[in-house]
Amino acid sequence: MKKDVQRTARWAMLLLLTVSSFLAQAQERRVTGKVTATNDRQGLPGVNIQVKGTTIGTVTDSEGSFAVSVQDNNAVLVVSSIGYVKKEITVGNQSTINVALDDDTKSLSEVIVTGYGTQNKRDITGAVATIDVKKALAVPATNLAQAMQGRVAGVNVSNDNSPGGGVMVRIRGFGTINDNSPLYVIDGTPTKGNLNSLNLNDIESMQVLKDASAASIYGARAGNGVVIITTKKGKIGKPTLTYDAYYGIQKAWRGLDLTNTQEYADLLWQSRINGLNTLTNGVATPNAGKTELIYPSNAQFGKGAMPVIPEYIIPAGASEGDPRVDPSKYVYDPFNPSSRYLITKANKQGTDWFGEMFNPAPIQNHQLGVSGGNENGRYAMSLNLFDQKGIMQNTYYKRYSLRANTEFNVSKRIRVGENFQVAMDERVGQTNGNQSESNPISFAFRIQPIIPVRDIKGNYAGTSGTDLDNSRNPLAELYRNKDNVGRNVRFFGNAYAEVDILKDLTARTQFGIDYNLFNQRSYRAVDLESSENAGANQLDQNNNYEWTWTWYNTLTYKKSFFKDHLNMNMVAGTESIISFYEEFAARRQRFASDDIENR
């Protein structure tokens, strides 16, 4: 009886699934149609047709025709194409749907800054990409290059991921063994300088001139592409006060999976056994007619078939009660390295060096702005603080900036204005940068896990013992680097005047300045805990001073004919650029004290 009931239930379930499948297939149907342009009723190829809320979709063929499957009458087709206004159409009981798309006049009339003037987007034939600034600023970024990352096709952006670190932008690939960076033009003033000092909240628009035809007006400087930035200007109206801020926490979500002490000892032992027993004269040792493997020896892990984790690594392999680990013998004198006597316990569980180096870190940005104006003048001013602590201990980047953009109508035909920013930033990065085996990241995976962070007296532990290799304690490196601050002061911007000589003829003169002062002090304290330690403390001082001024004058003639169906835009001008750079560097060793005031 029980089997009959189960058999009946299975047949009922099968019947239900068959009916459900039949109903689903009955509801799913094919919809065809054609997409045309409203203005000329010509078919549009390559238009995207997507069923809203699903991954089902297609594109129109060369005649504008399409066919797509929908699940039910409530399905909505989303029809979109660049340069046209997107439409959404409910299918209902229709089997044929014809769609006419309107021109996106707003998009085509978008004003793009190119060269020393502006053009409508529809008039541009070169490769010019516009970056949506609101979307770019939706994710916290230190500089505009990071904000560009992943937002422009064909533009590659990479950075060293440290606060205020270097950024590499490649628009047209690698064309030289020298500088492949693009030219940045900010409010008409060209620069290839530090991007960190520009406050992202001040940016109104960004365009990337990718090909030679679009960027040719800038000459050889544009060989690697051009990024044109326009900052926010005041608008006619009552004064507007704004405050923008964000605060967040950053953390390392993935690191290297390194060995613990036991795993490291086992791997070391196996590698040495393999090495010893593949030697020409060391394959085997006869012993009373038996064959024995040759076992390795190590100052820390002993000698024999298996490694033994010691109690102490300095002195090497010592145990509790050993007179060598008597705390009274401990000597740590950075000004007499030869007298050092350090005592360090083994970390039997293993030190997670990446876990020790990286901690959650805050990032915050605060911007206070005021703007407004009337028929006689407009203004936009801002005050900004950007503060990013590094997830790597004792690293950070901080920037203070002040911007003032103004424009005044001297008369109906004469306008004067200025766009200036002054910024001060400071940064502490990891020692020796990213491209060195002597940076903290490299030390973190080179240093043995048996070494603890600190020794028995609380000083940093290291590799000064036997068979501990030559790495250095990465936390010690970061701590001793915490006061090595690089500071930069930058004054950047321009002042200009415009005169309408005739109704369609405008003369403009603009003087731009890019002025930088940079100061870096790097102090290296005596390192007692490392096997390859610094024998003497050392201070390196580096000061850079540079400026560039740019003066250009243009005559622009704009004329429209035949009810704006024919537009003529001619520009003639001159530009002068002068640059100056000076660097001073000095070094001193053997300070009497490591105290920061003494340096």
C-alpha positions in Angstrom: 0.0 0.0 0.0 2.8 2.4 0.9 4.6 1.7 -2.4 1.4 2.4 -4.4 1.0 5.8 -2.6 4.7 6.7 -3.4 4.3 5.7 -7.0 1.1 7.8 -7.4 2.8 10.8 -5.8 5.7 10.5 -8.3 3.3 10.4 -11.3 1.5 13.4 -9.9 4.7 15.4 -9.5 5.8 14.4 -13.0 2.4 15.5 -14.5 2.7 18.8 -12.6 6.2 19.5 -13.9 5.1 18.7 -17.5 2.1 21.0 -17.2 4.3 23.8 -15.7 6.8 23.4 -18.5 4.0 23.5 -21.2 2.5 26.7 -19.6 6.0 28.4 -19.5 6.6 27.6 -23.1 3.1 28.8 -24.0 3.8 32.1 -22.3 7.3 32.6 -23.8 7.1 34.1 -27.3 9.1 35.8 -29.9 8.8 39.5 -30.6 10.1 41.1 -33.7 10.4 44.7 -34.9 12.5 47.5 -36.3 14.3 50.5 -34.8 14.5 53.7 -36.9 15.6 57.3 -36.3 12.8 59.8 -35.8 14.2 62.4 -38.1 14.7 60.3 -41.3 13.0 57.0 -40.5 16.1 55.1 -41.5 16.8 51.8 -39.8 19.5 52.0 -37.0 22.0 49.2 -36.8 23.7 48.1 -33.6 20.9 49.3 -31.2 20.7 47.5 -27.9 17.4 45.7 -27.2 17.2 44.3 -23.6 14.4 42.7 -21.6 14.4 44.9 -18.5 15.5 43.1 -15.3 17.0 40.1 -17.2 20.2 39.3 -19.2 18.1 38.5 -22.3 18.8 40.9 -25.1 20.0 41.4 -28.7 21.1 44.1 -31.1 19.6 45.3 -34.4 21.0 44.2 -37.7 22.2 46.4 -40.5 18.6 47.3 -41.4 17.6 48.1 -37.8 15.5 44.8 -37.4 15.5 42.7 -34.3 14.0 39.6 -32.7 13.9 38.8 -29.0 12.1 36.3 -26.8 10.0 37.5 -23.8 8.5 35.5 -20.9 5.1 37.2 -20.6 3.0 40.2 -21.5 4.5 42.3 -18.6 8.0 42.2 -20.2 9.6 45.6 -20.9 12.0 46.2 -23.7 14.8 48.8 -23.1 15.9 50.3 -26.4 19.2 52.3 -26.3 21.9 53.6 -28.6 24.6 56.2 -28.2 23.4 59.6 -29.5 19.7 58.8 -29.0 17.2 59.0 -26.2 16.6 55.7 -24.5 13.1 54.2 -24.6 11.3 51.6 -22.5 8.3 49.8 -24.1 5.9 47.3 -22.5 5.3 44.3 -24.7 1.7 43.5 -23.8 0.1 41.3 -26.4 2.1 42.7 -29.3 4.2 40.4 -31.5 5.6 43.2 -33.6 7.1 46.4 -32.1 8.5 49.2 -34.2 10.5 51.9 -32.3 11.5 55.4 -33.4 14.4 56.9 -31.4 14.8 60.7 -31.0 18.2 62.4 -31.2 19.8 63.0 -27.8 20.4 66.7 -28.6 21.6 67.4 -25.1 24.4 64.8 -25.5 25.3 66.0 -29.0 25.3 69.7 -27.9 27.6 69.0 -25.0 30.4 71.4 -25.0 33.9 69.8 -25.1 37.1 71.7 -24.3 39.6 71.0 -27.0 42.8 72.8 -27.5 42.5 76.5 -26.9 38.7 76.6 -27.3 35.5 74.6 -27.2 33.5 72.6 -29.6 30.1 70.8 -29.6 30.4 67.0 -29.2 28.7 66.4 -32.6 31.4 68.5 -34.4 34.3 66.5 -33.2 35.9 63.9 -35.5 38.9 63.0 -33.4 39.0 60.5 -30.5 37.8 62.5 -27.5 36.4 60.9 -24.4 34.4 62.7 -21.7 34.6 61.5 -18.1 31.5 61.7 -15.9 32.9 63.6 -13.0 30.1 62.8 -10.6 30.6 59.0 -11.1 34.4 59.5 -11.0 34.1 61.2 -7.6 31.7 58.6 -6.2 34.7 56.5 -5.1 37.3 58.1 -2.8 40.5 58.9 -4.7 43.7 60.8 -3.9 44.1 62.3 -7.4 42.4 62.7 -10.7 44.4 59.8 -12.3 43.0 57.4 -9.8 39.5 58.8 -10.5 40.0 58.1 -14.2 40.8 54.4 -13.6 38.5 52.1 -15.5 36.3 55.0 -16.9 37.8 55.6 -20.3 38.3 53.0 -23.0 41.9 52.7 -24.1 43.3 54.6 -21.1 45.4 52.5 -18.7 45.9 53.7 -15.1 47.9 52.0 -12.5 49.2 53.2 -9.1 51.3 51.9 -6.2 48.2 51.8 -4.0 49.9 53.8 -1.2 48.4 57.1 0.1 49.7 59.9 -2.2 51.8 57.4 -4.1 52.8 57.5 -7.8 50.3 57.0 -10.6 51.0 55.9 -14.1 48.6 57.0 -16.9 49.0 55.6 -20.5 46.7 57.0 -23.2 48.5 55.9 -26.3 50.7 53.1 -24.9 54.4 53.3 -24.6 56.0 55.5 -27.3 59.4 56.2 -25.8 61.9 54.9 -23.3 61.5 58.3 -21.5 58.4 59.9 -20.2 55.1 58.4 -21.5 52.8 60.5 -19.3 50.1 62.6 -21.0 49.9 66.4 -20.9 47.4 67.8 -18.3 45.8 71.1 -19.1 44.0 72.6 -16.2 41.9 75.7 -17.0 44.1 76.3 -20.0 47.4 75.9 -18.1 49.5 72.9 -19.1 51.4 70.8 -16.6 53.1 67.4 -16.2 53.6 67.9 -12.5 52.3 66.3 -9.3 48.6 65.4 -9.6 48.0 64.9 -5.9 47.8 68.6 -5.2 44.7 69.1 -7.4 41.5 68.9 -5.3 39.1 66.5 -7.1 36.1 68.3 -5.6 37.0 71.4 -7.6 36.7 69.7 -11.0 33.8 70.6 -13.3 34.6 68.5 -16.4 37.3 66.2 -17.7 38.1 65.3 -21.4 40.7 63.0 -22.7 42.1 63.8 -26.2 43.4 60.4 -27.3 44.5 60.6 -30.9 46.9 62.9 -32.7 44.3 64.9 -34.6 42.5 65.9 -31.4 45.6 66.8 -29.5 47.8 68.2 -32.3 47.3 71.8 -31.3 49.6 71.2 -28.3 52.4 70.0 -30.5 55.1 67.5 -29.3 53.9 67.8 -25.7 50.7 65.9 -26.7 52.5 62.9 -28.1 51.2 60.8 -25.2 47.7 62.3 -25.2 46.1 65.1 -23.4 43.8 65.3 -20.4 41.9 68.6 -20.2 40.4 69.6 -16.8 38.0 72.5 -16.2 37.4 73.6 -12.6 34.1 74.9 -11.2 33.1 78.5 -11.9 30.6 80.7 -10.2 27.1 81.2 -11.6 24.8 84.1 -11.5 22.6 84.0 -8.4 22.5 84.3 -4.7 25.6 83.2 -2.7 25.6 79.4 -2.2 27.4 77.8 0.7 28.2 74.1 0.4 29.8 71.5 2.7 30.8 68.1 1.4 32.4 65.4 3.4 32.9 61.7 3.6 34.6 59.4 6.1 35.4 55.7 5.7 37.6 52.9 6.8 40.0 51.0 4.5 41.5 47.6 5.2 43.5 44.9 3.5 41.1 42.3 2.4 43.7 39.8 1.2 47.4 39.1 1.8 49.9 36.4 1.1 49.3 33.1 2.9 52.7 32.5 4.5 54.0 29.6 6.5 54.0 29.4 10.3 57.0 28.3 12.2 56.4 24.6 12.0 55.6 24.7 8.3 58.7 26.8 7.6 60.9 24.4 9.6 59.5 21.3 7.8 60.0 22.9 4.4 63.5 24.1 5.2 64.4 20.6 6.5 63.0 18.8 3.5 64.7 21.2 1.1 68.1 20.6 2.8 67.6 16.9 2.9 66.9 16.9 -0.8 69.9 19.1 -1.5 72.3 17.0 0.6 71.2 13.7 -0.8 71.4 14.7 -4.5 75.1 15.7 -4.2 77.6 13.6 -6.3 79.3 12.2 -3.2 76.4 12.4 -0.8 73.7 10.1 -2.1 74.2 7.6 0.7 76.7 6.8 3.4 77.4 3.1 4.1 77.2 2.1 7.7 77.6 -1.5 8.7 76.2 -2.6 5.4 73.2 -0.2 5.7 72.4 2.9 3.7 71.8 6.1 5.7 70.5 9.4 4.5 72.5 12.5 5.3 70.6 14.8 7.6 71.1 18.6 7.7 72.0 20.8 10.7 70.8 24.3 11.6 71.8 26.6 14.4 68.2 27.1 15.2 66.5 23.8 14.5 69.3 21.4 15.5 70.5 18.3 13.7 68.7 15.1 12.8 65.8 13.6 10.9 63.3 16.3 12.1 63.7 20.0 13.0 63.3 21.0 16.6 61.9 24.4 17.4 64.0 26.1 20.0 63.0 28.2 23.0 65.3 31.1 21.9 66.7 32.2 18.6 69.1 34.7 20.0 71.3 33.1 21.3 70.7 30.5 18.7 68.9 27.3 19.8 69.1 28.2 23.5 66.7 26.7 26.1 65.2 28.0 29.3 67.8 28.0 32.1 70.7 28.4 29.7 73.1 31.0 31.2 73.3 32.7 27.8 69.7 33.9 28.2 70.2 35.6 31.5 68.4 39.0 31.1 71.2 40.8 33.0 73.5 40.2 30.0 71.2 42.1 27.6 72.9 45.1 26.1 71.2 47.5 23.6 73.3 50.6 22.8 72.7 52.0 19.3 75.8 54.3 19.7 78.1 51.4 20.5 76.9 48.6 18.2 79.9 46.4 18.9 78.7 45.9 22.5 75.3 44.6 21.7 74.0 41.5 23.4 70.4 40.8 22.4 68.1 38.0 23.7 65.1 36.9 21.6 62.6 34.2 22.3 61.3 32.1 19.4 57.8 32.6 18.2 56.8 28.9 18.1 53.4 29.6 16.5 54.8 31.9 13.9 54.6 35.7 13.4 51.9 36.8 10.9 54.0 39.6 9.5 51.3 40.8 7.1 48.7 40.9 9.9 51.1 42.9 12.0 51.9 45.4 9.2 48.4 46.1 8.0 45.6 47.6 10.1 42.2 49.2 9.2 42.8 52.9 8.5 40.5 55.9 8.1 40.1 58.1 5.0 38.3 61.4 5.1 37.6 64.4 3.0 36.1 67.8 3.9 35.2 70.6 1.5 33.7 74.0 2.2 32.7 76.1 -0.8 31.0 79.3 -1.6 29.9 80.5 -5.1 27.6 83.1 -6.7 27.6 86.2 -8.8 25.6 88.7 -10.8 25.8 90.3 -14.2 29.1 92.1 -13.3 31.0 89.2 -11.9 31.0 85.6 -10.7 33.1 83.7 -8.1 33.7 80.2 -6.7 35.9 79.5 -3.8 36.7 76.4 -1.8 38.7 75.2 1.1 39.6 71.5 1.3 41.1 69.0 3.7 42.0 65.4 2.5 43.4 63.0 5.0 44.2 59.3 4.2 46.0 57.1 6.7 47.7 54.1 5.1 46.6 50.5 5.9 50.4 49.9 6.2 51.5 51.1 9.6 53.0 54.7 9.9 52.1 55.7 6.3 49.7 58.6 5.4 48.9 61.4 3.0 47.4 64.7 3.9 46.5 67.7 1.7 45.2 71.2 2.4 44.1 73.3 -0.5 42.5 76.7 -1.2 41.0 77.6 -4.6 39.6 80.9 -5.9 38.0 81.2 -9.4 36.6 84.6 -10.4 35.5 86.4 -13.5 34.4 90.1 -13.8 32.8 92.0 -16.6 34.8 95.3 -16.9 32.4 96.3 -19.7 30.2 94.7 -22.3 33.2 93.7 -24.3 36.0 93.2 -21.7 36.3 90.4 -19.2 39.0 89.6 -16.7 39.4 86.6 -14.4 41.7 84.2 -12.6 41.8 80.5 -11.6 44.3 79.9 -8.8 44.9 77.1 -6.3 47.5 76.9 -3.5 48.0 73.5 -1.9 50.2 72.0 0.7 50.5 68.3 1.1 52.7 65.9 3.1 53.3 62.2 2.8 55.0 59.3 4.5 55.3 56.2 2.3 57.0 52.9 2.8 60.8 52.9 2.8 62.5 52.3 -0.6 59.3 52.4 -2.6 57.6 49.5 -4.4 60.4 48.4 -6.8 63.0 47.3 -4.3 63.8 44.1 -2.3 64.5 46.3 0.7 61.0 47.6 1.2 58.7 46.4 4.1 56.5 44.2 1.8 59.6 42.3 0.6 60.9 41.9 4.1 57.5 40.6 5.3 57.6 37.5 3.1 61.4 37.1 3.4 61.7 37.2 7.2 61.3 33.9 9.0 58.1 33.3 11.0 60.1 32.1 14.0 61.2 35.7 14.6 58.9 37.7 16.9 58.1 41.4 16.5 60.0 42.3 19.7 62.7 40.8 21.9 62.6 40.2 25.7 63.2 43.9 26.5 60.6 45.2 24.1 63.0 46.4 21.4 62.4 45.3 17.8 63.6 41.7 17.2 65.5 40.8 14.1 67.9 38.5 12.2 71.2 39.2 14.1 71.3 35.5 15.2 72.7 32.6 13.4 70.9 31.1 10.4 68.2 33.7 10.4 69.1 35.1 6.9 69.5 38.8 6.1 65.9 40.3 6.1 65.0 43.2 8.3 62.0 43.6 10.6 59.4 45.3 8.5 57.6 46.9 11.4 60.9 48.4 12.6 61.5 49.8 9.2 58.1 51.4 9.1 58.4 52.8 12.6 61.8 54.4 12.0 60.5 55.9 8.8 57.4 57.6 10.4 59.1 61.0 10.7 60.6 61.0 7.2 57.9 63.4 5.8 58.0 64.7 2.3 56.3 68.1 2.1 55.2 69.9 -1.1 53.8 73.4 -1.6 52.3 74.2 -5.0 50.8 77.4 -6.4 49.0 76.7 -9.7 46.7 78.7 -11.9 46.3 81.5 -14.3 45.0 85.1 -14.9 43.4 86.1 -18.1 41.6 88.9 -20.0 39.2 88.7 -23.0 38.2 91.5 -25.4 35.4 91.2 -28.0 37.1 93.2 -30.8 34.1 92.5 -33.1 30.9 90.6 -32.7 32.5 87.4 -33.8 36.1 88.1 -33.1 37.6 87.7 -29.5 41.1 88.3 -28.3 42.3 86.5 -25.2 45.6 86.7 -23.2 46.4 84.3 -20.4 49.3 84.0 -18.1 49.7 80.7 -16.1 52.1 79.7 -13.4 53.0 76.3 -11.9 55.3 76.8 -8.9 56.5 74.0 -6.6 58.6 73.7 -3.5 59.5 70.2 -2.2 61.3 69.2 1.0 62.2 65.7 2.1 64.2 64.6 5.1 65.1 60.9 5.4 66.7 59.7 8.6 68.1 56.2 9.0 68.6 55.2 12.6 71.1 52.6 13.8 69.7 49.1 13.3 71.0 46.8 16.0 68.7 43.8 15.5 69.5 43.0 11.8 72.3 40.8 10.6 73.1 43.4 8.0 72.6 46.4 10.2 73.4 50.1 9.6 76.6 50.9 11.3 75.9 54.6 11.7 72.9 56.8 11.7 72.4 59.0 8.6 70.3 62.0 7.5 69.6 62.8 3.8 68.1 66.2 3.0 66.6 67.0 -0.4 65.1 70.3 -1.5 63.6 70.9 -5.0 62.5 74.2 -6.4 60.8 74.6 -9.8 58.5 76.8 -11.7 57.0 77.0 -15.1 55.1 79.9 -16.6 53.0 79.8 -19.7 51.8 82.9 -21.6 49.5 82.6 -24.6 47.6 85.0 -26.8 44.8 84.0 -29.2 42.4 85.5 -31.7 39.2 83.4 -32.1 36.7 84.0 -34.9 33.3 82.2 -34.7 30.6 82.6 -37.3 27.4 80.7 -38.1 25.8 80.6 -41.5 22.5 79.3 -42.9 20.6 79.3 -39.6 23.4 77.6 -37.7 23.8 74.7 -40.3 27.3 75.9 -41.1 29.7 76.9 -38.4 33.2 78.3 -38.8 35.7 78.5 -35.9 39.2 79.7 -36.5 41.9 80.2 -33.9 45.3 81.9 -34.3 47.7 82.5 -31.5 51.2 82.3 -29.9 52.4 80.6 -26.8 55.6 81.0 -24.7 56.8 78.6 -22.0 59.7 79.0 -19.7 60.7 76.4 -17.0 63.3 76.4 -14.2 64.4 73.6 -11.9 66.9 73.4 -9.1 67.8 70.7 -6.6 69.9 70.7 -3.5 70.9 67.5 -1.7 73.0 66.9 1.4 74.0 64.1 3.7 75.4 63.7 7.2 76.3 60.7 9.3 77.1 59.8 12.9 74.7 62.0 14.9 75.3 61.9 18.7 71.6 61.2 19.2 68.6 59.8 17.3 66.3 62.4 18.8 64.3 64.1 16.1 65.0 67.6 17.5 68.8 66.9 17.2 68.5 66.1 13.5 
